[in-house]
Every structure is written in C-alpha cells, then in structure tokens.
Amino acid sequence: MGSASLAGLSFWYWIRAHSEDGACRWDENLAQELLVDFPREAEIVRIPRHPSGVLDVDFWIIPFARKSAQETFRHLRGVKVVQSMMAGVDWITPWLPKDVVLCDGRGLHDISASEWVLTAILTSLKRFPYYRDMQLRQEWKGQASVPNGFMDVGGAQVGQYAVLGDDLAGKTVLIVGYGSIGAAIEARLKPFEVKKILRVARSAKMDPEVFAVGELRKLLPVADIVVAIVPLTAETHGLIGAVEIGLMKPGALLVNAARGPVVDTNALVEALRQNRLRAVLDVTDPEPLPAGHPFWSAANCMITPHVGGSTPEFIHRAFRFGADQVRRFMAGERLENVVTDAGY
C-alpha cells in the first residue's frame, strides 16, 4: 500500500505500517497476547482517549466501544478503511464518508451469539427466571400452581398441577435473519430434536430453504419460538410490529438478539402484559432500558444488557480477524466482510 500509517486497534490505537524502526508498541492496558498476530512491520501507537490534534491513519479498527467513535474519527486524516468488530454497523454508516471502505465483524459473533440464543431459549422454556425468583424468596414450590396462564398446560394436567417447564424437542423455531449467526443457531438447535426450523432472510434461497422476508406473516402463526437476529436497517426497523406480534401463537417465545428497534416496544409490552407471549431480550428500545420501564417488571420477560456476543473468546477471534485484515490491506488484497466498498 505504500502509506505511512495503517490501523487502529480501538478508539485509542492505530497501527503504522513500514515504520522506520519496525517496532511494535502498545499501551500497557492492552493485553500483548491480542497483538501477536499483527504484521511485525506494523507499529502500534497510542491515540489519546480525547484526541485534540490530527492523526494520519489509513486503516482504523473499532473493536467494541462506540460512544466516541464519531468524535474520534474527526481527528483522523487519510482513513481508507474502517473495520468494525461488531456485526451491526448501523451506528457507523450515518457519519462515515462514502469514500471510506467499511468492513463489519460478520462471523465473529457466530459462536457467542448463537450460544446466547440457545441459552435464552432453554432458560425461558425451563422457567429458570421464575425458579430463581423463588430461590431469592427461599420458597420451595416445585410444581405448585401459579397465577399466570401461559405457564399452564391443558389436557390431563388440568386440575392436577401446572408444569413450570417446557421441552425444546418438538418445537418449531423461526429464525428471522438467516445469516452466519442464524446458521450457527440452527446448528445448535438440531441436537435438541426440534420439530422444524423455518428460516427468513431478505430474499428467498434454496438448500437450505430460506423464505423471503415478505413471507414472515405467513410463518409466524406456526412458530413456537421466534428468534430475531437481523441487522438494523431501514427495512428491518419495526419488522416485528403489532401485526406480527398479534400473529404469533399464544404462549410463543420471542427472542430478540438483533437490535431493539427491530421489535415494536409498545406492542411487545402489551402482549407481555396480557400474558400472550414470553420474551427474552438482549436488546431493547430504548437502550439502555430506563428504570421503571414495563419490560423490567414483566414476569414473562427476561433481559440481558446487550451482552449476547460478549465473551473473552470473542475478543481473541476479533483481534485475529483484525490482524488478517491488516495483512490483506498491506498486501493489496481484497478485504473480507466489506459493507461499503469505495474501491480503495
């Protein structure tokens, strides 16, 4: 590439290629082991947390934090590539110039996000939040009846006891957003003998069968579990709205591992209030979720604070991928995961 500077490992770091001494330096707060895969000719130089001057950077890597990214970018000059370690880049595209190549972290979250989804499903089906609440109250109720209709079962169980758990086996799961994470979710569901897996993406595909997003309303009534894992775009904003929620089976489980605005908050709150649905949310709208919001107190709703893809192993995968991207950039090779290509 022949330029003097190369990349940033976070908002506070950038790498300079073809440095005079060939040295590689890093801040003491950044684990050295995360940098071992980067090219030896790349020099890592600290960027102040609140830069005041102008820094020459060709390849900027944004790993995880986001709040000050736009402000930091204003202090960078000559940026040709921005590499996000997050799968979603909706928080970058509004302010990134069109002449800068943007790459996302697609694939990096496949393991951690799909494991979170599987855990969310099993935790909800087995009613772990309910039992945890009983533990905190030091109550031993077992299969005692509860005043919450969606937990009850019909048939021979009526009048005997309420089963406070459910099986994943035999369920129909609808994956809304069948990309790499969606495929990883399916791979983890199959050993649990689910009855059927339905897949939805922007456009229809075969082998495996994937329905176009326009078929979503036809599929929702047959799904026991609906997993949202789409990126946030103009098309997916409000994708699961009041109509879609109304089409879901009574007692169905909605898992949102996408972005909060993908699901209509008011419609979901009302469905939870009526005990029509259950939900597990890693993302919300608004986010962070303010104190007093109805989601917090909904008995049939479990919340994690946008941590579905966050694991130590993910960080190592992310930095290895970043090192590979830097190496491709230095060699003039085609980058992976290009979202917007300015033809660098």
Contacts in CASP RR format, 6 or more apart in sequence:
PFRMAT RR
TARGET T0000
AUTHOR 0000-0000-0000
METHOD contacts of the structure
MODEL  1
MGSASLAGLSFWYWIRAHSEDGACRWDENLAQELLVDFPREAEIVRIPRH
PSGVLDVDFWIIPFARKSAQETFRHLRGVKVVQSMMAGVDWITPWLPKDV
VLCDGRGLHDISASEWVLTAILTSLKRFPYYRDMQLRQEWKGQASVPNGF
MDVGGAQVGQYAVLGDDLAGKTVLIVGYGSIGAAIEARLKPFEVKKILRV
ARSAKMDPEVFAVGELRKLLPVADIVVAIVPLTAETHGLIGAVEIGLMKP
GALLVNAARGPVVDTNALVEALRQNRLRAVLDVTDPEPLPAGHPFWSAAN
CMITPHVGGSTPEFIHRAFRFGADQVRRFMAGERLENVVTDAGY
1 17 0 8 1.000
1 58 0 8 1.000
1 329 0 8 1.000
1 330 0 8 1.000
1 332 0 8 1.000
2 17 0 8 1.000
2 18 0 8 1.000
3 17 0 8 1.000
3 18 0 8 1.000
3 58 0 8 1.000
3 80 0 8 1.000
4 16 0 8 1.000
4 17 0 8 1.000
4 18 0 8 1.000
4 56 0 8 1.000
5 14 0 8 1.000
5 15 0 8 1.000
5 16 0 8 1.000
5 17 0 8 1.000
5 55 0 8 1.000
5 56 0 8 1.000
5 57 0 8 1.000
5 58 0 8 1.000
5 59 0 8 1.000
6 14 0 8 1.000
6 15 0 8 1.000
6 16 0 8 1.000
6 17 0 8 1.000
6 42 0 8 1.000
6 57 0 8 1.000
6 58 0 8 1.000
6 59 0 8 1.000
6 326 0 8 1.000
6 329 0 8 1.000
6 330 0 8 1.000
7 14 0 8 1.000
7 15 0 8 1.000
7 17 0 8 1.000
7 42 0 8 1.000
7 57 0 8 1.000
7 58 0 8 1.000
7 59 0 8 1.000
7 60 0 8 1.000
7 61 0 8 1.000
7 81 0 8 1.000
7 83 0 8 1.000
7 326 0 8 1.000
7 329 0 8 1.000
8 14 0 8 1.000
8 15 0 8 1.000
8 44 0 8 1.000
8 47 0 8 1.000
8 57 0 8 1.000
8 59 0 8 1.000
8 60 0 8 1.000
8 61 0 8 1.000
9 15 0 8 1.000
9 26 0 8 1.000
9 30 0 8 1.000
9 34 0 8 1.000
9 35 0 8 1.000
9 44 0 8 1.000
9 61 0 8 1.000
9 63 0 8 1.000
9 319 0 8 1.000
10 30 0 8 1.000
10 61 0 8 1.000
10 62 0 8 1.000
10 63 0 8 1.000
10 64 0 8 1.000
10 65 0 8 1.000
11 47 0 8 1.000
11 49 0 8 1.000
11 62 0 8 1.000
11 65 0 8 1.000
11 68 0 8 1.000
11 69 0 8 1.000
11 72 0 8 1.000
12 27 0 8 1.000
12 46 0 8 1.000
12 47 0 8 1.000
12 48 0 8 1.000
12 49 0 8 1.000
13 26 0 8 1.000
13 27 0 8 1.000
13 30 0 8 1.000
13 44 0 8 1.000
13 45 0 8 1.000
13 46 0 8 1.000
13 47 0 8 1.000
13 61 0 8 1.000
14 44 0 8 1.000
14 45 0 8 1.000
14 47 0 8 1.000
14 55 0 8 1.000
14 57 0 8 1.000
14 60 0 8 1.000
14 76 0 8 1.000
15 38 0 8 1.000
15 42 0 8 1.000
15 43 0 8 1.000
15 44 0 8 1.000
15 45 0 8 1.000
15 59 0 8 1.000
15 326 0 8 1.000
16 42 0 8 1.000
16 43 0 8 1.000
16 44 0 8 1.000
16 45 0 8 1.000
17 39 0 8 1.000
17 41 0 8 1.000
17 42 0 8 1.000
17 43 0 8 1.000
17 58 0 8 1.000
17 330 0 8 1.000
18 41 0 8 1.000
19 41 0 8 1.000
19 42 0 8 1.000
19 43 0 8 1.000
21 43 0 8 1.000
22 40 0 8 1.000
22 41 0 8 1.000
22 43 0 8 1.000
23 43 0 8 1.000
24 35 0 8 1.000
24 38 0 8 1.000
24 40 0 8 1.000
24 42 0 8 1.000
24 43 0 8 1.000
24 44 0 8 1.000
25 43 0 8 1.000
25 44 0 8 1.000
25 45 0 8 1.000
25 46 0 8 1.000
26 32 0 8 1.000
26 35 0 8 1.000
26 44 0 8 1.000
26 46 0 8 1.000
27 46 0 8 1.000
34 315 0 8 1.000
34 316 0 8 1.000
34 319 0 8 1.000
35 44 0 8 1.000
35 319 0 8 1.000
35 323 0 8 1.000
37 319 0 8 1.000
37 320 0 8 1.000
37 323 0 8 1.000
37 324 0 8 1.000
38 44 0 8 1.000
38 322 0 8 1.000
38 323 0 8 1.000
38 326 0 8 1.000
38 327 0 8 1.000
39 323 0 8 1.000
39 326 0 8 1.000
39 327 0 8 1.000
39 330 0 8 1.000
41 330 0 8 1.000
42 326 0 8 1.000
42 330 0 8 1.000
47 55 0 8 1.000
47 72 0 8 1.000
47 75 0 8 1.000
49 68 0 8 1.000
50 68 0 8 1.000
51 72 0 8 1.000
51 75 0 8 1.000
52 75 0 8 1.000
53 75 0 8 1.000
54 75 0 8 1.000
54 76 0 8 1.000
54 77 0 8 1.000
55 75 0 8 1.000
55 76 0 8 1.000
55 77 0 8 1.000
56 76 0 8 1.000
56 77 0 8 1.000
56 78 0 8 1.000
57 76 0 8 1.000
57 77 0 8 1.000
57 78 0 8 1.000
57 79 0 8 1.000
58 78 0 8 1.000
58 79 0 8 1.000
58 80 0 8 1.000
58 81 0 8 1.000
58 329 0 8 1.000
59 79 0 8 1.000
59 80 0 8 1.000
59 81 0 8 1.000
59 83 0 8 1.000
59 325 0 8 1.000
59 326 0 8 1.000
59 329 0 8 1.000
60 73 0 8 1.000
60 76 0 8 1.000
60 79 0 8 1.000
60 81 0 8 1.000
60 82 0 8 1.000
60 83 0 8 1.000
61 83 0 8 1.000
61 85 0 8 1.000
61 322 0 8 1.000
61 325 0 8 1.000
61 326 0 8 1.000
62 69 0 8 1.000
62 82 0 8 1.000
62 83 0 8 1.000
62 84 0 8 1.000
62 85 0 8 1.000
62 86 0 8 1.000
62 92 0 8 1.000
63 85 0 8 1.000
63 315 0 8 1.000
63 318 0 8 1.000
63 319 0 8 1.000
64 85 0 8 1.000
64 86 0 8 1.000
64 315 0 8 1.000
64 318 0 8 1.000
66 86 0 8 1.000
66 91 0 8 1.000
69 91 0 8 1.000
69 92 0 8 1.000
70 95 0 8 1.000
73 79 0 8 1.000
73 82 0 8 1.000
73 95 0 8 1.000
73 96 0 8 1.000
79 100 0 8 1.000
80 100 0 8 1.000
80 101 0 8 1.000
80 342 0 8 1.000
80 344 0 8 1.000
81 100 0 8 1.000
81 101 0 8 1.000
81 102 0 8 1.000
81 103 0 8 1.000
81 325 0 8 1.000
81 329 0 8 1.000
81 335 0 8 1.000
81 344 0 8 1.000
82 92 0 8 1.000
82 96 0 8 1.000
82 100 0 8 1.000
82 101 0 8 1.000
82 102 0 8 1.000
82 103 0 8 1.000
83 103 0 8 1.000
83 105 0 8 1.000
83 322 0 8 1.000
83 325 0 8 1.000
84 92 0 8 1.000
84 102 0 8 1.000
84 103 0 8 1.000
84 104 0 8 1.000
84 105 0 8 1.000
85 105 0 8 1.000
85 108 0 8 1.000
85 318 0 8 1.000
85 321 0 8 1.000
85 322 0 8 1.000
86 104 0 8 1.000
86 105 0 8 1.000
86 109 0 8 1.000
87 104 0 8 1.000
87 105 0 8 1.000
87 106 0 8 1.000
87 107 0 8 1.000
87 108 0 8 1.000
87 109 0 8 1.000
87 113 0 8 1.000
87 181 0 8 1.000
87 231 0 8 1.000
88 104 0 8 1.000
88 105 0 8 1.000
88 231 0 8 1.000
88 232 0 8 1.000
88 259 0 8 1.000
89 102 0 8 1.000
89 104 0 8 1.000
89 231 0 8 1.000
89 339 0 8 1.000
90 231 0 8 1.000
90 232 0 8 1.000
90 233 0 8 1.000
90 259 0 8 1.000
92 102 0 8 1.000
93 102 0 8 1.000
93 339 0 8 1.000
93 340 0 8 1.000
96 102 0 8 1.000
96 340 0 8 1.000
98 340 0 8 1.000
98 342 0 8 1.000
99 342 0 8 1.000
100 340 0 8 1.000
100 342 0 8 1.000
101 335 0 8 1.000
101 338 0 8 1.000
101 340 0 8 1.000
101 341 0 8 1.000
101 342 0 8 1.000
101 343 0 8 1.000
101 344 0 8 1.000
102 338 0 8 1.000
102 339 0 8 1.000
102 340 0 8 1.000
103 325 0 8 1.000
103 335 0 8 1.000
103 336 0 8 1.000
103 337 0 8 1.000
103 338 0 8 1.000
103 339 0 8 1.000
104 337 0 8 1.000
104 339 0 8 1.000
105 318 0 8 1.000
105 321 0 8 1.000
105 337 0 8 1.000
106 180 0 8 1.000
106 337 0 8 1.000
107 180 0 8 1.000
107 181 0 8 1.000
107 337 0 8 1.000
108 314 0 8 1.000
108 317 0 8 1.000
108 318 0 8 1.000
108 321 0 8 1.000
109 181 0 8 1.000
109 308 0 8 1.000
109 309 0 8 1.000
109 314 0 8 1.000
110 180 0 8 1.000
110 181 0 8 1.000
110 183 0 8 1.000
110 184 0 8 1.000
111 184 0 8 1.000
111 311 0 8 1.000
111 313 0 8 1.000
111 314 0 8 1.000
111 317 0 8 1.000
112 308 0 8 1.000
112 309 0 8 1.000
112 310 0 8 1.000
112 311 0 8 1.000
112 313 0 8 1.000
112 314 0 8 1.000
113 181 0 8 1.000
113 184 0 8 1.000
113 185 0 8 1.000
113 229 0 8 1.000
113 257 0 8 1.000
113 308 0 8 1.000
113 309 0 8 1.000
114 181 0 8 1.000
114 182 0 8 1.000
114 184 0 8 1.000
114 185 0 8 1.000
114 187 0 8 1.000
114 188 0 8 1.000
115 188 0 8 1.000
116 257 0 8 1.000
116 282 0 8 1.000
116 304 0 8 1.000
116 307 0 8 1.000
116 308 0 8 1.000
116 309 0 8 1.000
117 185 0 8 1.000
117 188 0 8 1.000
117 227 0 8 1.000
117 229 0 8 1.000
117 255 0 8 1.000
117 257 0 8 1.000
118 185 0 8 1.000
118 188 0 8 1.000
118 189 0 8 1.000
120 255 0 8 1.000
120 257 0 8 1.000
120 280 0 8 1.000
120 282 0 8 1.000
120 302 0 8 1.000
120 304 0 8 1.000
121 168 0 8 1.000
121 173 0 8 1.000
121 225 0 8 1.000
121 227 0 8 1.000
121 253 0 8 1.000
121 255 0 8 1.000
121 280 0 8 1.000
122 168 0 8 1.000
123 129 0 8 1.000
123 280 0 8 1.000
123 302 0 8 1.000
124 253 0 8 1.000
124 255 0 8 1.000
124 278 0 8 1.000
124 280 0 8 1.000
124 302 0 8 1.000
125 165 0 8 1.000
125 166 0 8 1.000
125 167 0 8 1.000
125 168 0 8 1.000
125 253 0 8 1.000
126 165 0 8 1.000
126 166 0 8 1.000
127 151 0 8 1.000
127 164 0 8 1.000
127 165 0 8 1.000
127 166 0 8 1.000
129 302 0 8 1.000
130 146 0 8 1.000
130 151 0 8 1.000
130 164 0 8 1.000
130 299 0 8 1.000
131 164 0 8 1.000
134 140 0 8 1.000
134 141 0 8 1.000
142 164 0 8 1.000
143 161 0 8 1.000
143 162 0 8 1.000
143 163 0 8 1.000
143 164 0 8 1.000
144 161 0 8 1.000
144 162 0 8 1.000
145 152 0 8 1.000
145 161 0 8 1.000
145 162 0 8 1.000
146 162 0 8 1.000
146 164 0 8 1.000
148 275 0 8 1.000
148 299 0 8 1.000
148 300 0 8 1.000
149 275 0 8 1.000
150 250 0 8 1.000
150 251 0 8 1.000
150 275 0 8 1.000
150 276 0 8 1.000
150 277 0 8 1.000
150 278 0 8 1.000
150 300 0 8 1.000
151 162 0 8 1.000
151 163 0 8 1.000
151 164 0 8 1.000
151 165 0 8 1.000
152 158 0 8 1.000
152 162 0 8 1.000
152 163 0 8 1.000
153 162 0 8 1.000
153 163 0 8 1.000
157 163 0 8 1.000
168 189 0 8 1.000
168 192 0 8 1.000
168 193 0 8 1.000
168 194 0 8 1.000
169 192 0 8 1.000
169 193 0 8 1.000
169 194 0 8 1.000
169 195 0 8 1.000
170 193 0 8 1.000
170 194 0 8 1.000
170 195 0 8 1.000
171 194 0 8 1.000
171 195 0 8 1.000
171 224 0 8 1.000
171 225 0 8 1.000
172 194 0 8 1.000
172 195 0 8 1.000
172 196 0 8 1.000
172 197 0 8 1.000
172 198 0 8 1.000
172 222 0 8 1.000
172 223 0 8 1.000
172 224 0 8 1.000
172 225 0 8 1.000
173 189 0 8 1.000
173 194 0 8 1.000
173 196 0 8 1.000
173 197 0 8 1.000
173 198 0 8 1.000
173 223 0 8 1.000
173 224 0 8 1.000
173 225 0 8 1.000
173 226 0 8 1.000
173 227 0 8 1.000
174 197 0 8 1.000
174 198 0 8 1.000
174 199 0 8 1.000
174 200 0 8 1.000
174 219 0 8 1.000
174 220 0 8 1.000
174 222 0 8 1.000
174 223 0 8 1.000
174 225 0 8 1.000
174 226 0 8 1.000
174 227 0 8 1.000
175 182 0 8 1.000
175 185 0 8 1.000
175 186 0 8 1.000
175 197 0 8 1.000
175 198 0 8 1.000
175 199 0 8 1.000
175 200 0 8 1.000
175 227 0 8 1.000
175 229 0 8 1.000
176 200 0 8 1.000
176 213 0 8 1.000
176 216 0 8 1.000
176 226 0 8 1.000
176 227 0 8 1.000
176 228 0 8 1.000
176 229 0 8 1.000
176 230 0 8 1.000
176 239 0 8 1.000
176 240 0 8 1.000
176 258 0 8 1.000
177 199 0 8 1.000
177 200 0 8 1.000
177 201 0 8 1.000
177 228 0 8 1.000
177 229 0 8 1.000
177 230 0 8 1.000
177 258 0 8 1.000
178 186 0 8 1.000
178 199 0 8 1.000
178 200 0 8 1.000
178 201 0 8 1.000
178 210 0 8 1.000
179 201 0 8 1.000
179 229 0 8 1.000
181 229 0 8 1.000
181 257 0 8 1.000
182 199 0 8 1.000
182 227 0 8 1.000
182 229 0 8 1.000
185 227 0 8 1.000
185 229 0 8 1.000
186 197 0 8 1.000
186 199 0 8 1.000
186 208 0 8 1.000
189 197 0 8 1.000
190 197 0 8 1.000
198 211 0 8 1.000
198 219 0 8 1.000
198 222 0 8 1.000
198 223 0 8 1.000
199 208 0 8 1.000
199 209 0 8 1.000
199 210 0 8 1.000
199 211 0 8 1.000
200 210 0 8 1.000
200 211 0 8 1.000
200 212 0 8 1.000
200 213 0 8 1.000
200 215 0 8 1.000
200 216 0 8 1.000
200 219 0 8 1.000
201 210 0 8 1.000
201 211 0 8 1.000
201 212 0 8 1.000
201 213 0 8 1.000
202 212 0 8 1.000
202 213 0 8 1.000
202 235 0 8 1.000
203 210 0 8 1.000
203 212 0 8 1.000
204 210 0 8 1.000
204 211 0 8 1.000
204 212 0 8 1.000
204 215 0 8 1.000
211 219 0 8 1.000
213 235 0 8 1.000
213 239 0 8 1.000
216 239 0 8 1.000
216 244 0 8 1.000
217 243 0 8 1.000
217 244 0 8 1.000
217 247 0 8 1.000
220 226 0 8 1.000
220 244 0 8 1.000
220 247 0 8 1.000
220 248 0 8 1.000
221 247 0 8 1.000
221 248 0 8 1.000
221 249 0 8 1.000
222 249 0 8 1.000
223 248 0 8 1.000
223 249 0 8 1.000
223 252 0 8 1.000
224 249 0 8 1.000
224 252 0 8 1.000
224 253 0 8 1.000
225 252 0 8 1.000
225 253 0 8 1.000
225 255 0 8 1.000
226 240 0 8 1.000
226 248 0 8 1.000
226 252 0 8 1.000
226 253 0 8 1.000
226 254 0 8 1.000
226 255 0 8 1.000
227 255 0 8 1.000
227 257 0 8 1.000
228 239 0 8 1.000
228 240 0 8 1.000
228 254 0 8 1.000
228 255 0 8 1.000
228 256 0 8 1.000
228 257 0 8 1.000
228 258 0 8 1.000
228 262 0 8 1.000
228 263 0 8 1.000
229 257 0 8 1.000
229 258 0 8 1.000
230 236 0 8 1.000
230 239 0 8 1.000
230 258 0 8 1.000
230 259 0 8 1.000
230 262 0 8 1.000
231 258 0 8 1.000
231 259 0 8 1.000
232 258 0 8 1.000
232 259 0 8 1.000
232 260 0 8 1.000
232 261 0 8 1.000
232 262 0 8 1.000
236 258 0 8 1.000
236 259 0 8 1.000
236 262 0 8 1.000
237 261 0 8 1.000
237 262 0 8 1.000
238 261 0 8 1.000
238 262 0 8 1.000
238 263 0 8 1.000
238 264 0 8 1.000
239 262 0 8 1.000
239 263 0 8 1.000
240 254 0 8 1.000
240 256 0 8 1.000
240 262 0 8 1.000
240 263 0 8 1.000
240 264 0 8 1.000
241 263 0 8 1.000
241 264 0 8 1.000
241 267 0 8 1.000
242 264 0 8 1.000
242 266 0 8 1.000
242 267 0 8 1.000
245 254 0 8 1.000
245 263 0 8 1.000
245 264 0 8 1.000
245 267 0 8 1.000
245 268 0 8 1.000
245 271 0 8 1.000
245 277 0 8 1.000
246 267 0 8 1.000
246 271 0 8 1.000
246 276 0 8 1.000
248 254 0 8 1.000
248 271 0 8 1.000
248 276 0 8 1.000
248 277 0 8 1.000
250 276 0 8 1.000
250 277 0 8 1.000
251 275 0 8 1.000
251 276 0 8 1.000
251 277 0 8 1.000
251 278 0 8 1.000
252 277 0 8 1.000
252 278 0 8 1.000
253 277 0 8 1.000
253 278 0 8 1.000
253 279 0 8 1.000
253 280 0 8 1.000
254 263 0 8 1.000
254 268 0 8 1.000
254 277 0 8 1.000
254 278 0 8 1.000
254 279 0 8 1.000
254 280 0 8 1.000
255 279 0 8 1.000
255 280 0 8 1.000
255 281 0 8 1.000
256 262 0 8 1.000
256 263 0 8 1.000
256 279 0 8 1.000
256 280 0 8 1.000
256 281 0 8 1.000
256 282 0 8 1.000
256 283 0 8 1.000
256 284 0 8 1.000
257 282 0 8 1.000
257 283 0 8 1.000
257 308 0 8 1.000
258 283 0 8 1.000
259 283 0 8 1.000
259 285 0 8 1.000
260 281 0 8 1.000
260 283 0 8 1.000
260 284 0 8 1.000
260 285 0 8 1.000
260 287 0 8 1.000
261 285 0 8 1.000
262 283 0 8 1.000
263 285 0 8 1.000
265 284 0 8 1.000
265 285 0 8 1.000
265 286 0 8 1.000
265 295 0 8 1.000
268 277 0 8 1.000
268 279 0 8 1.000
269 294 0 8 1.000
269 295 0 8 1.000
269 298 0 8 1.000
271 277 0 8 1.000
272 278 0 8 1.000
272 279 0 8 1.000
272 294 0 8 1.000
272 295 0 8 1.000
272 298 0 8 1.000
272 300 0 8 1.000
272 301 0 8 1.000
273 294 0 8 1.000
273 298 0 8 1.000
275 300 0 8 1.000
277 300 0 8 1.000
278 300 0 8 1.000
278 301 0 8 1.000
279 298 0 8 1.000
279 300 0 8 1.000
279 301 0 8 1.000
279 302 0 8 1.000
280 301 0 8 1.000
280 302 0 8 1.000
280 303 0 8 1.000
280 304 0 8 1.000
281 295 0 8 1.000
281 301 0 8 1.000
281 302 0 8 1.000
281 303 0 8 1.000
281 304 0 8 1.000
282 303 0 8 1.000
282 304 0 8 1.000
282 305 0 8 1.000
282 306 0 8 1.000
282 307 0 8 1.000
282 308 0 8 1.000
283 306 0 8 1.000
284 293 0 8 1.000
284 295 0 8 1.000
284 303 0 8 1.000
286 293 0 8 1.000
287 306 0 8 1.000
288 305 0 8 1.000
289 295 0 8 1.000
289 296 0 8 1.000
289 303 0 8 1.000
289 305 0 8 1.000
295 301 0 8 1.000
295 303 0 8 1.000
296 303 0 8 1.000
321 336 0 8 1.000
324 336 0 8 1.000
325 335 0 8 1.000
325 336 0 8 1.000
328 334 0 8 1.000
328 335 0 8 1.000
328 336 0 8 1.000
329 335 0 8 1.000
END
